[in-house]
Amino acid sequence: MLRLLSLLQTHRFWTGGELAGRLEVSERTLRRDVERLRELGYDVDAVRGAAGGYQLRAGGAMAPLLLDDDEAVAVAVGLRAAANGGAPGFEDTTLQALTKVIALMPPRLRRRMGALQTQTEGLSWAGGPVLDPTALTTLAQACRDGEVVTFAYTAYDGTSTTRRVEPHRLVNLGRRWYLAAYDRERRDWRSFRVDRVAGVPETTGQRFRPREIPGGDAARYVSRGLRDRPQRHQVRIVVEAPAAEVAAVIGRWGTVEPVGEGACRMTMNTDSLDWPVLVLAHLDRDYTVEEPAELGELIGRLSRRATSETSASAS
């Protein structure tokens, strides 16, 4: 049933012979399983005859989910992360969805999720950019369908413009979502922060032939643009650790270069100093902040606060 539903959810037309062959069942068994899907609420159209087959109808109300144990836990874990601030703007919605998913689980899975809840601590990111769920899903559908969209956009310098783009892919980097798209007015590729899109993007109904994104990878294109774009803080830190160790932590968010035996310089552009502080805490190595001065001051304040709270607890 799960394999049949997975094939039908591509929304292509399958002949009965194709489906039966993929599932390694008889066509009689296939017809019975299609009927079971209909009973569960999935609208499956059937065409009779030699060239007959099946297709899952798009639209309508969401039918019951069919998930195996690992898939159900994976969905619940993802929803819990989003409810804890992993996707700002979705917290209430994902909490409602998480409650429904857990309620549908058999007792053994509910126990597993209960253990996860009681034995996990999370830190939500206060003050992060808030996403409009409708804007995000509209852009995702436009990427999938190859449909031109228009939207009002506020750039990092506060300039407001109207964009008409060919959306390529959505890219999630940390707390932020970006749209990689070809801008028709500027005749070049651009990346847009989804939280800076005003309102819901307007789909035009106009289709386009996909272009090749520079470098062939949307995530690499967006992250390279973020590194090159002037931001609020330019961070340079010498870390007493091998370059490979630091690069494994910083990932695509910056660059690392060796500066001697067992040391390296970490460089990143960022509009918030939260991330470099977390990187340094994770590395747990000696370091020297070269710039900006605000980062050194922030670390000093955090250190003094931690020392003060530790002393108060001891007394």
N, C-alpha and C positions, 0 to 999 in steps of 0.2 A: 504493500500500500504506500509506504513512504517513497520507494523508488518510483512508483507510478506517478505519485503526486509531484515529485521532483521533476520528472520529465514533462508533465503537463504544464507546470508553472513557467516553462519557457514561452508559453502561449503560441507555439507554432502548431501547425496541423500535423498530426501523426496518423499514419494508416494503422489499421488494426494489426497487420502483419509486422510492422516496424516495432510497435509497442510490445507485442507478444514476444518477438525475438529478443528485444533488449532485456525484458524481464524473465525470459526463459520459462514462460508459462503458455498454456494453450489459449486460443482466442476465447474459448468459453469461460475460462478463469478470468481473463481480462475483462470480459463483459460484466461478470459478477463484481469484480473489484471497482469498475467504473460506477456501477449502481451503488456500491457502498459509499463511494465518495459523494455521490449525489445526496444520499441520505444524511451525510455529515454537513451538507450545505454548500458543496462546491458545484458550480454550474458547469457541467461538462456537456458540450454539444457533440452529437453523434451524427454521422452521415452514413447511410446504408449503401450497400452495393459493392461491386468489385473494387472500386476506388474509395470505399468508405473509410472512415477513421474517426478520430476524436480530437477535440480542441477545448481547452479550458477557457471559458468566457471571461473577458476582462470586466472589471467593475463589480458593482453590487456590494453587499455587506461582507465583512471579513468572516470567512468560514473558520471552524475550529482548527487549531494548529495541531499538526501531527509531528511530534518530536520524539527522538529516542532519548535515553537518559542523559547522555553526555551533551546533546544539543540543548536540552531543557536547562541544564545547569549552566551551560555557556551563556544562554540568553539571560538567565537570571543574574549571573555575575556581571554581564555587560550593563544591564539595567541598574543594578546596584551602584556600579561605578558612576553612571550618568546621574543617578539621583543624589550622589554625594558631591556633585559639582563638576563632574567630568565633562558635562555638556551644559554650560550655563544657559539658562532659559528653558531647559527641559526638566528641571528637577521635579516639579509637581506631577507632570505628565508621566515621567518614567517611574515615579513612586507608585502611581495608580496602576500602571502596567505591571510593575513588579508584583504588586499585591495579587493581581489577577493570575499571573503566571504561577506563582507559588500555590495559590488556591487550587489550581488545576493539577498540581503534581501529586503523584501517589505518595503515601506516607514515608516511604524510604527516602525519596528525594527531598521531601520537606524537612526531614531530619538533617540531611546533608546541608541544606541551605540554612537551617537554624544554627548549625555548628559554625558555618561560615559567618553568620551575622554576629554571633556572640564572641567569636574569637578573632575578629578583625577590627582594627581601628583605622579610621580614615581621616584625612585632612582635606577639607574642601577649600577651594581657592576663592577667597572673598575678593570682590571687586573686579572679577574677570569680565571679559566682554560677554554680553548677553545675546544669544542667538534667537532669531525668529524662526520657530519650527516650520512655518509655512514657506518662508523664503528659502530655507535650506532644502526642503523636499521639492519645491518648484524647480530650483536649480538642478537638483539631482535628476529629476525627470527630463529636463531639457538636455542635460548631458547624455542621458541614455537614448533619447529620441532624436538627437541631432537637430534641435530646434532653436532658432535665433531668439534671444531674449533681450529686453530693454529694462533698465533700472536706473534709479537715481543713486549716485554714489558720492560719499564724502571721503576725500583722500586724506593721507596722514597729516598734510599741512592745513586741513580745514576747507580746502577748495571743494565746492559742490558741482558735479557735472552729471549729465545724462549719458549713459553708455548703451551701445547696441553691440552685442557680442555674440560670437559663436562659442558656446560653453563646451569645454573639453572634459575636465575632470574636477571633482572636489578633492581637496587635500586637507587632511587633519594633521596639524603640527601642534602638539601640546594642547593648550587650552583654546587654540584658535583654529578656525576653518577658513580655507582659501578656495577661491574659484580660479582655475587656470583657464583662460579663454582668449580667443582671437578677437581683438577690438576692430570692428569694421571701419570706424571713423579714423582711427590712428593707423590702420593697416599694419598692425603689429601685435605680438602676443603680450598679454598683461596678466598679472595676478591681482585678485581683489579679495579683501577681507570681507567675509560674509556678514559680520556684525556691523559693517559700515554701509551695507546696502539698505537704503531707506524703503520701508514698506515691502510689499511682495513684488518680485520681478514679474514683468508682463511677458507672457509667451506670445509670439507673433504668428505662429502657425507656419512660418517659413522654414523650410528644411535647408540644410547645407551639407556639402560633401566634406567629411572630416579632413583637416589638414594635419601635417606632421609637426608635433610640438618640438621646439628646439631641444636637442639632446635626447628626444624620444621618450622622456619620462617626466610626468607632471610633477611628482613630488620633488625630483631633483631640480626641475626648473623653478619651482616656487622657493625652495630653500636657498638656491643660489641667488635668487633675486633679493631675498631677505638679508643675506649676508652682505650684498653689495649696496643695499639701499641705506642712505643716511638715517640713523635713528637717534633716539634721545641720548643713549649712552654708548660709547665705544670703550669696551672693557679689554684691558691687557693685564694678565697675571702670570708671573713666573711661578711654576709649581715644581716642588722638589719630588718629581716622580717621572718615570719613563714616558715618552710621548705616546706610546701605544696604550698605556693604561689610561691616560687622560682622554685620548681620542675615543676610547670605548665608552666613556661616560658622556662626553659632550656631544657625540654623534654629529648630526648635520647642522647643529646650532652654532658652530664656530670652527676655527682652524687651530691646529696645534703644530708647533715646530720645535725641534730639539734646540737647546741653547747650551749644551754641555753634557757631561756624563751624568745620567740620572736626573736630568732636569729638562723642562720644556716651557715654552711660552704659549699660553692659551689666549686666543683673541676672539671676541664676539661683539656683534652689534645688537643692542637690545633696547627696548623702550621701558623695561622694568629691570631692577636689580635683584628681583627674587631669584631668578634662575641661576646667575653666577653664585649666589650665596648657597643654594641647594647643591650645586656641583661641588663646591669646595667642602661642604659638610660631608657629602658622599665620599669624596676622595680621602678625607682625613689625612692629609699630608701638609707639611710646611709649605708656605707660599708667601709671595710678596706682591701686593697690589701695586701695579705701576700707574694705572689710571682706570676709572676716574677717582678723584678724591672722595666723591660721595660714597663710593663702595666701601672704602676703608673706614669712613665715618659710620656707615650703617653696621658693618661688622663689629666695630668697637662698641656701639650702643647695644647690640644684641649680646655681646660678650659680657658687658657690665650688668645687663639685666639678668642674664642667666646666673652670674656669680651672686648677685644680690638675692635672687629667689632661692638659690641653693643655701646661702647663709641663713636666710629666714627660716627655711625648712629645718635646718640642723639645730637652730636654737629653739 
